[in-house]
Amino acid sequence: MSRDRREGLEIKVVDPPTSNVSAAQTSAGARGGRQRASFAEFRPFKLWFPWLVPAIVVANIVLFAVSMFINDCPKNSQKCSARFLGRFAFQPMKENPLLGPSSTTLEKMGALEVTMVVDKHQVWRLFTCIWLHAGVFHVLANMLSLIFIGIRLEQEFGFVRIGLLYMISGFGGSLLSSLFNREGISVGASGALFGLLGAMLSELLTNWTIYANKFAALLTLIFIISINLAVGILPHVDNFAHLGGFTSGFLLGFVFLIRPQYGYFNQRNNPRGYAAPSAKSKHKPYQYVLWITSLLLLIAGYTVGLIVLLRGTDLNKHCSWCHYLSCMPTSLWNCKSQNMYCKSSQIGKQMNLTCIANGRTEMYTLGNENQSQIQQMCSQLCS
């Protein structure tokens, strides 16, 4: 026993029994274990279960199978690739080297064709085209990219924000593509995928203060984006859809993927009665500025773009160098597109087709072919 006197108060300290010490140690150990567990389980940002991105992947694959079923190459074309697949056989390699359906089939299913959007006001094609793909190689490349990029983003930010980002970016890619690519059709989820890449970049910038190794992450991301955009200068690649999707996603990242600062979470998790040195706001001022600016730019850009598109204005006539953003001509390839127009003459069931672009001529025996099937013959002849 020991004694201490302070302000007239006697304090006695008694050594406890051994059994009580053990119990106290056990209780303190349990409290410490619970406290350590609570610190280990604390995460400022919730992790979501990713189900939307896999669902989008399945939907794209199913729609590609449906397009092949509708295409029915053995019935509508005289030549097919992988004919053993029956109704799911591919169009000839000369017509579609990506192993897929004909352009006529894709057009029926909702491919982006500017004349249909402008003349018949089928604006819905700006959305439906991102669910269609031109071939096996096309859908595999896009879906693998979506899995690697999209699942991590959905885990971090949830299905609502990533779903909106995917669809709006895809629409932005289709809109810019239709403003500059006036010929042919366009399909694919590339615009939406580039939107996710753009959102990753803006997310890193707007949440700059919470990241470690931020400069290494920034350089790596810029390198990946640059390589993917450089692929767009190849012929038959719709780089305007890539650029439109990337720009839309970059702006949307400032709107949808903004993170609260860590100080805000710390003060929320302080024990009761604890006085914080200074109250932290949820977001930093520059995050609010980027949020408002990006939202205004998106609304203005989409509004002006739709007005220009529906008026039928061809922006290529007002921008002499813009076509280089879509295809860079070299000695290895030609960027000029060939129009699939044919002259036809028919005697009985024999029809002679001549491609205007390359002068090739071929004789066909007609059965019950309709106009779309004859157009496919012309496409094969001009390919």
ZIPE-V38498 format. One record per run of one state. SS is the DSSP state (h for helix, s for strand, l for the rest). FROM is the first residue (numbers start at 0). TO is the last residue. If there is no record, write none. Layout:
((SS/FROM/TO) (SS/FROM/TO))
//
This chain:
((l/0/0) (s/1/5) (l/6/7) (s/8/12) (l/13/16) (h/17/40) (l/41/50) (h/51/70) (l/71/71) (h/72/75) (l/76/78) (s/79/80) (l/81/81) (h/82/87) (l/88/88) (s/89/90) (l/91/101) (h/102/108) (l/109/110) (s/111/111) (l/112/112) (h/113/118) (l/119/123) (h/124/130) (l/131/134) (h/135/156) (l/157/157) (h/158/179) (l/180/184) (s/185/185) (l/186/188) (h/189/205) (l/206/206) (h/207/209) (l/210/212) (h/213/230) (l/231/237) (h/238/255) (l/256/260) (h/261/267) (l/268/283) (h/284/309) (l/310/313) (h/314/317) (l/318/320) (h/321/324) (l/325/340) (s/341/346) (l/347/348) (s/349/354) (l/355/359) (s/360/364) (l/365/369) (h/370/381) (l/382/382))
//
